[in-house]
């Protein structure tokens, strides 16, 4: 069984199923030869398969790996619980590009805006503004910075690898950090801006590599390693610390 964590292969259709108390996200790919499993960060089970795979085959596959699925879901649940919710209080730590910024609330302005200092992230806001507005402003700030930084990295590595996506889009997802479609459309998770630069570099390289190699084959990983010799370090960070950036999708 192939296990793919936090990245999607090119897909043609998605369908959500419910089986044995599992929420299954079924992804059918014309080039997929075998059935594959991975657990998304929001606790769903993702099944990749060929278009010809029957529901009977898929259910039998789930039955065979039920124990593994339950263990992985428990692990993901424990990681999510350990991820503390942000309360927008002075002294809270907010990660930004891998650096731990100390939040400071400064009530010294007539509109909400955010500035970065060497060790601090300052939120300037008037007393009359509700906390929900502050949360939205903080999320917009991260989104703007995330798209800006990831666009720069796409440009840099596209030139190095001589691989250019047909389109680049940005989304905030708990389940995936990046994806690449068969037509060359790359989607990146802008919440990665809270992760270290070496992690963002890896995700960009990973998705660009799919423009050359569709599947996670040996040739694919060899090619990724050519541009990111220490990609396993980034993989480990995503698997063990990726939940640290979930606060950006949980903020209202």
C-alpha positions in Angstrom: 0.0 0.0 0.0 1.3 3.4 -1.0 0.9 6.1 1.6 0.9 9.7 0.3 0.8 12.4 2.9 -0.8 15.9 2.4 -0.4 16.0 -1.3 -2.9 15.1 -4.0 -2.1 13.4 -7.3 -3.8 14.8 -10.4 -7.5 14.0 -10.2 -10.4 13.8 -12.5 -13.3 13.4 -10.1 -14.0 13.3 -6.4 -16.8 11.6 -4.4 -17.5 11.4 -0.7 -18.6 8.1 0.7 -19.5 6.8 4.2 -18.3 3.3 5.1 -17.7 1.7 8.5 -17.8 5.0 10.3 -15.2 6.4 8.0 -15.7 9.4 5.7 -14.1 8.3 2.5 -12.9 10.8 -0.2 -12.8 8.8 -3.4 -10.5 10.1 -6.1 -10.5 8.5 -9.5 -7.5 8.9 -11.7 -7.2 7.5 -15.2 -3.5 6.7 -14.6 -3.9 5.2 -11.2 -3.1 1.5 -11.3 -3.4 0.5 -7.7 -5.6 1.5 -4.7 -3.9 3.9 -2.4 -4.7 5.3 1.0 -3.8 8.4 3.0 -5.4 10.3 6.0 -6.1 13.9 5.5 -5.4 16.4 8.3 -9.1 16.9 9.0 -9.5 13.2 9.8 -10.9 11.9 6.5 -9.8 8.9 4.6 -8.6 9.6 1.0 -8.8 6.7 -1.4 -7.1 7.0 -4.8 -8.0 4.5 -7.5 -8.6 3.9 -11.2 -11.9 4.8 -12.8 -12.6 1.1 -13.3 -12.4 0.2 -9.6 -15.7 -0.9 -8.2 -17.2 0.1 -4.9 -17.0 -3.6 -3.8 -13.2 -3.5 -4.4 -12.8 -0.2 -2.6 -14.8 -1.5 0.4 -12.7 -4.7 0.5 -9.6 -2.5 0.4 -10.8 -0.5 3.4 -11.6 -3.7 5.3 -8.1 -5.0 4.7 -6.5 -1.8 6.1 -9.1 -1.0 8.7 -6.7 -1.4 11.6 -4.1 1.0 10.0 -6.8 3.6 9.2 -8.0 3.6 12.8 -4.5 4.0 14.2 -3.8 6.9 11.8 -7.1 8.6 12.6 -6.3 8.4 16.3 -2.9 9.9 15.8 -4.4 12.7 13.7 -7.0 13.4 16.4 -4.4 13.6 19.1 -2.4 16.1 17.0 -5.4 18.3 16.4 -6.2 18.4 20.1 -2.6 19.5 20.9 -3.0 22.4 18.5 -4.1 25.3 20.7 -6.7 27.7 19.5 -5.6 31.3 19.2 -7.3 33.9 21.4 -5.7 37.1 20.1 -4.1 38.1 23.4 -0.9 40.0 24.0 1.9 37.5 24.5 0.5 34.7 22.3 2.9 33.2 19.8 2.1 33.4 16.1 4.3 31.5 13.7 5.3 33.4 10.5 7.7 31.9 8.0 9.0 29.6 10.7 9.7 32.3 13.2 7.8 32.6 16.4 6.3 36.1 16.6 5.0 37.5 20.0 1.7 39.1 19.5 1.3 42.7 20.8 -2.1 44.5 20.8 -1.7 48.2 20.2 -4.8 50.3 20.6 -3.4 53.4 18.9 -5.2 53.8 15.6 -8.5 54.3 13.9 -8.3 51.3 11.7 -7.0 47.7 12.0 -3.6 47.0 10.5 -0.7 44.6 11.2 3.0 45.2 11.3 5.9 42.8 11.7 8.9 43.5 13.9 12.0 41.4 14.6 10.4 39.4 17.4 6.9 40.7 17.4 3.7 40.9 15.4 1.8 44.1 16.2 -1.9 44.4 15.7 -3.0 48.1 15.7 -6.7 48.5 16.3 -9.2 50.9 17.9 -11.3 50.0 21.0 -14.5 50.2 18.9 -13.5 47.3 16.6 -14.8 43.8 17.6 -12.4 41.0 18.0 -14.0 39.1 15.0 -12.8 42.0 12.8 -9.3 41.7 14.2 -9.3 37.9 13.5 -10.4 38.6 9.9 -7.7 41.2 9.4 -5.1 38.8 10.7 -6.2 36.1 8.4 -6.2 38.6 5.4 -2.6 39.6 6.4 -1.4 35.9 6.4 -3.2 35.2 3.1 -1.7 38.2 1.4 1.8 37.4 2.6 1.4 33.7 1.8 0.3 34.2 -1.8 3.1 36.8 -2.3 5.9 34.5 -0.9 4.6 31.4 -2.7 4.3 33.2 -6.0 7.9 34.3 -5.7 9.0 30.7 -4.9 7.0 29.4 -7.9 8.8 31.9 -10.2 12.2 31.0 -8.8 11.9 27.2 -9.0 10.0 27.2 -12.3 13.0 28.9 -13.8 15.5 26.5 -12.2 13.5 23.4 -13.1 12.3 24.7 -16.5 8.8 23.7 -15.5 5.9 26.1 -15.8 2.4 25.5 -14.5 -0.6 26.4 -16.7 -2.2 28.1 -13.7 -1.4 28.8 -10.0 -4.1 29.2 -7.4 -4.2 29.5 -3.6 -6.5 28.0 -1.1 -6.7 27.4 2.7 -7.1 23.7 3.4 -6.7 21.4 6.3 -6.4 18.3 4.1 -3.8 19.3 1.6 -0.7 21.5 1.3 -0.5 21.4 -2.5 -1.9 19.7 -5.6 -1.2 19.5 -9.3 -3.9 18.6 -11.9 -3.3 16.7 -15.1 -3.6 19.9 -17.1 -0.8 21.6 -15.1 -2.8 23.6 -12.7 -1.0 23.9 -9.4 -2.9 24.8 -6.2 -1.0 25.8 -3.1 -2.1 26.2 0.5 -1.4 29.8 1.5 -1.4 28.9 5.2 2.1 27.5 4.6 3.3 31.0 5.2 3.3 30.1 8.9 5.8 27.3 8.2 9.6 27.6 7.7 10.9 28.6 4.3 12.5 25.2 3.7 9.0 23.6 4.0 7.4 26.1 1.5 10.3 25.5 -0.9 9.7 21.7 -0.7 6.0 22.0 -1.4 6.6 24.2 -4.4 9.3 21.8 -5.8 7.0 18.8 -5.1 4.2 20.2 -7.1 6.3 21.5 -9.9 7.9 18.0 -10.2 4.4 16.6 -10.9 4.5 18.6 -14.2 7.3 16.2 -15.2 6.3 13.0 -13.3 2.6 12.4 -12.7 2.9 9.8 -10.0 5.0 9.5 -6.8 7.4 7.1 -8.5 11.1 6.5 -7.8 11.9 8.9 -10.7 9.7 11.5 -9.1 11.4 11.4 -5.7 14.8 11.3 -7.3 13.9 14.4 -9.3 12.6 16.2 -6.2 15.8 15.3 -4.3 17.8 16.9 -7.2 16.3 20.3 -6.3 15.8 19.7 -2.6 18.4 17.3 -1.2 16.9 17.6 2.3 13.3 17.2 1.4 12.8 14.5 4.0 13.3 17.1 6.7 10.4 19.1 5.2 8.3 15.9 4.9 8.9 15.2 8.6 7.9 18.8 9.6 4.7 18.5 7.7 3.8 15.2 9.3 4.7 16.1 12.8 4.2 19.9 13.0 1.9 20.7 10.2 -1.0 21.1 12.6 0.7 24.2 14.0 -0.6 26.3 11.0 -4.2 25.1 11.3 -5.1 28.2 13.4 -5.4 30.1 10.1 -8.2 28.0 8.8 -10.0 27.9 12.2 -10.1 31.6 12.7 -13.5 33.2 12.1 
